Amino acid sequence: MSVSLALGLVPSESAAGPRKSDVTRISRPGIQSYWAFVERRVVARTRPSRAAKAVGKLSLRTEDGTDELVMVLDRTRGADGRRWVRVRLPIRPVRSTGWIPLDALEPLVAVKTWLRIDTRRLRATLMRSGRAIFRAPIGIGETRWPTPRGDFYIRNKFVGFPSDTIYGALAFGTSAKSEKLTDWPRGGIIGIHGTNQPELIPGRVSHGCIRMINADILRLGRLMPVGTPVSIR
């Protein structure tokens, strides 16, 4: 599906908001989803209307200093004639979504990958175009610091860590945040990263982040782009 097709025109919303039939879902994790960099600061709202209640704000930079991006879920046209999209928000409460004008984003980028985290079997699976291309054992949060469950996305990627650090060889930042460690620096962002303690994997060993042995996280780093949807179950 092309971006132009995915963002085609739809009927205008009613005064109470768009009918379900007027909202088109464009995200199909593991088949084709869309993400975009935030082009200007914007308020996300409960409905595709500037009069709707605010649910959060998007800035140009993440807490880690990288360019902010969001995953795009749905699109519609508001009563004001503007195009709106519903996006996942990297805020608390986790799993938050909101509507923003399409023109607050840079052009959409398609992604065919989908990372699935199984917290019961302690396993990660990367899907691409509907088939599994990567599997690996993982470490997740201890019972007192659980890894949050829900649907998120890959927000940034970091390389070049010193050897033998807790982050291992590579780290991804996600849109998820710890529901317990709310006072941690940068808000308790949930990462997916390597480790300097491979003997602990698989297991419940972290403060909420998802850990992999370094060989696996490096392989995942070659396969998974930013903007990839992440489902933690």
C-alpha positions as CSV (number, residue, x, y, z in Angstrom):
1,M,0.0,0.0,0.0
2,S,1.4,3.4,-0.9
3,V,1.4,6.3,1.5
4,S,-0.8,8.3,-0.8
5,L,-3.3,5.5,-0.9
6,A,-3.1,5.0,2.9
7,L,-3.9,8.7,3.4
8,G,-6.7,9.1,0.9
9,L,-9.7,11.2,1.5
10,V,-12.6,10.1,3.7
11,P,-16.0,11.6,4.6
12,S,-16.1,14.5,7.1
13,E,-16.7,13.8,10.8
14,S,-19.9,14.5,12.6
15,A,-20.1,17.0,15.5
16,A,-19.5,14.1,17.9
17,G,-16.5,12.9,16.1
18,P,-15.8,10.6,13.0
19,R,-18.0,7.5,12.6
20,K,-16.0,4.3,12.8
21,S,-16.7,3.8,9.1
22,D,-15.0,7.1,8.4
23,V,-11.7,6.1,10.1
24,T,-9.3,3.9,8.2
25,R,-6.8,1.7,9.9
26,I,-3.5,1.9,8.1
27,S,-1.3,-0.1,10.6
28,R,-1.0,-3.8,10.0
29,P,2.0,-5.0,12.2
30,G,4.2,-7.5,10.5
31,I,2.6,-6.7,7.1
32,Q,2.9,-2.9,6.7
33,S,2.8,-0.1,9.3
34,Y,3.8,3.5,9.2
35,W,5.8,5.9,11.4
36,A,6.9,9.5,11.0
37,F,9.2,12.1,12.6
38,V,7.4,14.9,14.4
39,E,7.9,18.1,12.4
40,R,6.5,20.6,14.9
41,R,5.3,20.6,18.5
42,V,1.7,19.5,18.7
43,V,-1.0,18.6,21.1
44,A,-2.6,15.2,20.8
45,R,-6.3,15.0,21.3
46,T,-9.1,12.5,22.1
47,R,-10.8,13.2,18.7
48,P,-9.7,14.7,15.4
49,S,-10.7,18.2,16.3
50,R,-8.8,21.2,17.8
51,A,-11.7,21.6,20.2
52,A,-11.3,18.1,21.6
53,K,-9.6,17.3,25.0
54,A,-5.8,17.2,25.0
55,V,-4.3,13.9,26.0
56,G,-0.6,14.7,25.6
57,K,2.0,16.8,23.8
58,L,4.7,15.9,21.2
59,S,8.0,17.7,21.0
60,L,10.8,17.5,18.4
61,R,13.2,15.6,20.6
62,T,13.1,12.6,22.9
63,E,14.3,12.4,26.4
64,D,17.5,10.9,25.0
65,G,18.1,13.8,22.5
66,T,17.1,11.9,19.4
67,D,14.5,13.1,16.8
68,E,11.0,12.3,18.1
69,L,8.9,9.9,16.0
70,V,5.5,8.3,16.4
71,M,3.7,5.2,15.0
72,V,0.7,6.1,12.9
73,L,-2.4,3.9,13.4
74,D,-5.5,5.5,11.7
75,R,-6.4,8.4,9.5
76,T,-9.5,10.4,8.9
77,R,-10.6,13.9,7.8
78,G,-11.9,16.3,10.4
79,A,-14.9,18.6,10.2
80,D,-12.5,21.5,9.6
81,G,-11.3,19.7,6.4
82,R,-7.9,18.9,7.8
83,R,-6.4,15.4,7.6
84,W,-5.8,13.9,11.0
85,V,-4.0,10.7,12.1
86,R,-4.2,8.7,15.4
87,V,-0.7,7.9,16.8
88,R,0.8,6.0,19.6
89,L,2.2,8.4,22.2
90,P,5.4,7.9,24.2
91,I,3.9,9.0,27.4
92,R,2.2,7.8,30.6
93,P,-0.2,6.2,31.0
94,V,1.4,3.6,28.8
95,R,-0.6,2.5,25.7
96,S,-1.8,6.1,25.2
97,T,-2.9,7.2,21.7
98,G,-4.2,10.5,20.4
99,W,-5.2,12.4,17.2
100,I,-2.9,15.0,15.7
101,P,-3.1,16.9,12.4
102,L,-1.2,15.1,9.6
103,D,0.8,18.2,8.8
104,A,2.5,18.1,12.2
105,L,4.5,15.1,10.9
106,E,7.1,14.6,8.3
107,P,6.3,12.2,5.4
108,L,5.3,8.8,6.6
109,V,7.7,5.9,6.3
110,A,6.5,2.3,5.8
111,V,7.9,-0.6,7.8
112,K,7.2,-4.3,7.4
113,T,8.6,-5.6,10.7
114,W,6.9,-6.4,14.0
115,L,8.6,-7.4,17.2
116,R,6.6,-9.7,19.5
117,I,7.7,-10.2,23.1
118,D,6.4,-13.2,24.9
119,T,6.8,-12.6,28.7
120,R,5.6,-16.1,29.6
121,R,7.9,-18.0,27.4
122,L,10.7,-15.4,27.7
123,R,11.1,-15.1,23.9
124,A,11.3,-12.4,21.3
125,T,10.2,-13.0,17.7
126,L,10.7,-10.5,14.8
127,M,8.1,-10.8,12.0
128,R,8.6,-9.3,8.6
129,S,6.0,-9.5,5.8
130,G,4.0,-12.0,7.8
131,R,6.8,-14.5,8.6
132,A,9.3,-14.9,11.5
133,I,12.9,-13.9,10.6
134,F,14.4,-13.8,14.1
135,R,13.9,-15.6,17.5
136,A,15.8,-15.2,20.7
137,P,15.6,-15.8,24.5
138,I,15.2,-12.7,26.6
139,G,15.4,-11.3,30.1
140,I,12.5,-9.2,31.3
141,G,11.5,-7.2,34.4
142,E,11.5,-8.7,37.9
143,T,8.1,-9.2,39.5
144,R,8.5,-5.9,41.5
145,W,9.5,-4.0,38.3
146,P,7.4,-5.7,35.6
147,T,7.9,-5.1,31.9
148,P,4.7,-3.2,30.8
149,R,2.4,-5.1,28.5
150,G,0.7,-3.6,25.5
151,D,1.5,-2.2,22.0
152,F,4.4,0.2,21.5
153,Y,7.1,1.0,18.9
154,I,10.8,1.4,18.5
155,R,11.6,5.0,19.2
156,N,15.4,5.1,18.7
157,K,18.6,3.1,18.4
158,F,22.0,3.5,20.2
159,V,25.4,1.9,19.4
160,G,28.9,2.4,20.5
161,F,28.6,1.6,24.2
162,P,31.9,0.9,26.1
163,S,32.6,-2.8,26.5
164,D,31.2,-4.7,29.4
165,T,28.3,-2.3,30.2
166,I,24.9,-3.3,31.4
167,Y,23.5,-2.2,27.9
168,G,25.7,-4.6,26.1
169,A,26.6,-4.0,22.4
170,L,23.4,-2.2,21.3
171,A,20.2,-0.7,22.6
172,F,16.8,0.3,21.3
173,G,14.5,2.7,23.0
174,T,10.8,2.1,22.9
175,S,7.7,4.2,23.5
176,A,7.0,2.2,26.7
177,K,7.8,3.5,30.1
178,S,8.0,1.7,33.5
179,E,4.7,1.9,35.5
180,K,6.7,1.5,38.7
181,L,10.0,3.4,38.3
182,T,8.3,6.8,37.4
183,D,11.1,8.8,39.1
184,W,13.9,7.3,37.1
185,P,16.1,9.6,35.0
186,R,14.4,10.3,31.6
187,G,11.2,8.9,32.9
188,G,11.9,5.2,33.1
189,I,12.0,4.4,29.4
190,I,11.8,0.7,28.6
191,G,14.7,-0.4,26.4
192,I,15.6,-3.5,24.4
193,H,19.4,-4.0,24.8
194,G,22.3,-6.4,25.2
195,T,23.9,-7.4,28.5
196,N,27.1,-8.0,30.3
197,Q,25.5,-10.9,32.2
198,P,24.5,-13.4,29.5
199,E,24.2,-16.2,32.0
200,L,21.0,-14.6,33.4
201,I,19.1,-15.0,30.1
202,P,16.4,-16.2,29.9
203,G,15.0,-14.9,33.1
204,R,13.2,-12.2,35.1
205,V,16.2,-10.1,35.8
206,S,15.8,-6.5,34.9
207,H,14.1,-3.3,36.1
208,G,11.6,-3.6,33.2
209,C,13.9,-3.5,30.1
210,I,14.1,-6.4,27.7
211,R,17.6,-8.0,27.6
212,M,19.3,-10.2,25.0
213,I,22.7,-11.7,24.8
214,N,25.0,-9.5,22.7
215,A,25.1,-11.8,19.6
216,D,21.3,-11.7,19.4
217,I,20.9,-7.9,19.9
218,L,23.5,-7.3,17.2
219,R,21.6,-9.6,14.8
220,L,18.3,-7.9,15.7
221,G,20.0,-4.5,15.1
222,R,20.6,-5.5,11.5
223,L,17.0,-6.6,11.0
224,M,14.8,-4.2,12.9
225,P,14.5,-0.5,11.9
226,V,13.2,2.3,14.1
227,G,9.4,2.7,13.9
228,T,8.9,-1.1,14.2
229,P,5.7,-1.9,16.2
230,V,6.4,-3.8,19.4
231,S,3.8,-6.0,21.1
232,I,4.5,-7.2,24.7
233,R,2.2,-9.9,25.9
